[in-house]
């Protein structure tokens, strides 16, 4: 369960970072 949560958090963080970079 923790592994899945960690993956989701990592994906959200990655997307947020990419969005900031694009902006």
C-alpha distance matrix in Angstrom:
0.0 3.8 5.4 5.3 6.3 8.6 10.0 10.8 12.4 14.3 15.6 16.8 18.4 20.0 21.4 22.8 24.4 25.9 27.3 28.8 30.3 31.7 33.2
3.8 0.0 3.8 5.4 5.0 6.0 8.6 9.9 10.4 12.0 14.2 15.3 16.2 18.0 19.9 20.9 22.1 24.1 25.6 26.7 28.2 30.0 31.3
5.4 3.8 0.0 3.8 5.5 5.1 6.2 8.7 10.0 10.5 12.4 14.4 15.3 16.3 18.4 20.0 20.9 22.4 24.3 25.7 26.7 28.4 30.2
5.3 5.4 3.8 0.0 3.8 5.4 5.1 6.3 8.7 9.8 10.6 12.4 14.2 15.2 16.6 18.4 19.9 21.1 22.6 24.4 25.6 26.9 28.7
6.3 5.0 5.5 3.8 0.0 3.8 5.4 5.1 6.2 8.5 9.9 10.6 12.2 14.1 15.4 16.5 18.2 19.9 21.1 22.5 24.2 25.7 27.0
8.6 6.0 5.1 5.4 3.8 0.0 3.8 5.5 5.1 6.0 8.6 9.9 10.4 12.1 14.2 15.2 16.2 18.1 19.9 20.9 22.2 24.1 25.6
10.0 8.6 6.2 5.1 5.4 3.8 0.0 3.8 5.5 5.0 6.2 8.6 9.8 10.4 12.2 14.2 15.2 16.3 18.2 19.9 20.8 22.3 24.2
10.8 9.9 8.7 6.3 5.1 5.5 3.8 0.0 3.8 5.4 5.1 6.2 8.6 9.8 10.6 12.3 14.2 15.3 16.5 18.4 19.9 21.0 22.5
12.4 10.4 10.0 8.7 6.2 5.1 5.5 3.8 0.0 3.8 5.4 5.1 6.1 8.5 9.9 10.5 12.1 14.1 15.3 16.4 18.2 19.8 21.0
14.3 12.0 10.5 9.8 8.5 6.0 5.0 5.4 3.8 0.0 3.8 5.5 5.1 6.0 8.6 9.8 10.4 12.1 14.1 15.2 16.3 18.1 19.8
15.6 14.2 12.4 10.6 9.9 8.6 6.2 5.1 5.4 3.8 0.0 3.8 5.4 5.0 6.1 8.5 9.8 10.5 12.2 14.2 15.2 16.3 18.2
16.8 15.3 14.4 12.4 10.6 9.9 8.6 6.2 5.1 5.5 3.8 0.0 3.8 5.4 5.1 6.1 8.6 9.9 10.5 12.3 14.2 15.2 16.4
18.4 16.2 15.3 14.2 12.2 10.4 9.8 8.6 6.1 5.1 5.4 3.8 0.0 3.8 5.4 5.0 6.1 8.6 9.8 10.5 12.2 14.1 15.2
20.0 18.0 16.3 15.2 14.1 12.1 10.4 9.8 8.5 6.0 5.0 5.4 3.8 0.0 3.8 5.4 5.1 6.1 8.6 9.9 10.5 12.2 14.1
21.4 19.9 18.4 16.6 15.4 14.2 12.2 10.6 9.9 8.6 6.1 5.1 5.4 3.8 0.0 3.8 5.4 5.1 6.1 8.6 9.7 10.4 12.2
22.8 20.9 20.0 18.4 16.5 15.2 14.2 12.3 10.5 9.8 8.5 6.1 5.0 5.4 3.8 0.0 3.8 5.5 5.1 6.2 8.6 9.8 10.5
24.4 22.1 20.9 19.9 18.2 16.2 15.2 14.2 12.1 10.4 9.8 8.6 6.1 5.1 5.4 3.8 0.0 3.8 5.4 5.1 6.1 8.6 9.8
25.9 24.1 22.4 21.1 19.9 18.1 16.3 15.3 14.1 12.1 10.5 9.9 8.6 6.1 5.1 5.5 3.8 0.0 3.8 5.4 5.0 6.1 8.5
27.3 25.6 24.3 22.6 21.1 19.9 18.2 16.5 15.3 14.1 12.2 10.5 9.8 8.6 6.1 5.1 5.4 3.8 0.0 3.8 5.4 5.0 6.1
28.8 26.7 25.7 24.4 22.5 20.9 19.9 18.4 16.4 15.2 14.2 12.3 10.5 9.9 8.6 6.2 5.1 5.4 3.8 0.0 3.8 5.4 5.0
30.3 28.2 26.7 25.6 24.2 22.2 20.8 19.9 18.2 16.3 15.2 14.2 12.2 10.5 9.7 8.6 6.1 5.0 5.4 3.8 0.0 3.8 5.4
31.7 30.0 28.4 26.9 25.7 24.1 22.3 21.0 19.8 18.1 16.3 15.2 14.1 12.2 10.4 9.8 8.6 6.1 5.0 5.4 3.8 0.0 3.8
33.2 31.3 30.2 28.7 27.0 25.6 24.2 22.5 21.0 19.8 18.2 16.4 15.2 14.1 12.2 10.5 9.8 8.5 6.1 5.0 5.4 3.8 0.0
